[in-house]
Amino acid sequence: AAEICLANGALDVLISDTEDREDSIWKARGAFLEAIKAGTTDMDEADIVVPRSRVAEMMLYAHALQDEIGLRIKGFGHAGDGNVHIYLLRGDLAEEEWQCRLKVGMDRLYAKGRELEGRTSGEHGIGWAKREYLKRHSNLREIEIMRAVKRAFDPDMILNPGKVCW
């Protein structure tokens, strides 16, 4: 995998083959997020999973989108499983303008993720804020499977109340 990455333009590859390297990778991941947070007054995240072969396409789309909608967009993720975390950054926008651009950005990012045969969430779950995208980008069969899993593990519907309600 490292050879393929380097042959296709990667500047470097770090192989996590020791506990020390794993620790350094987790520290770097935390530093990415802290650097993103430090550069804005507010932000929101799109947690989209796409096929691994489409991660680069998703990230290129996100980078182009920032110019189109006038929001800084930063991202990173897990290329190995297609999970991308894309952050839309408010900067100094007034609340009304921020909410408007944020909605446009989220709508477009989630639609692109679905176009690339991805899903609404890779690992962070749907919660409250992303329910609209789950409904919009899932078919009835997928929703029924999710409902069955929820009922199997939480028949009394007591876990994570008030979030996605099946």
Summary of the structure (lengths in Angstrom):
residues: 166
radius of gyration: 17.7
end to end distance: 40.4
largest distance: 52.3
contacts: 419
relative contact order: 0.12
helix: 52%
strand: 13%
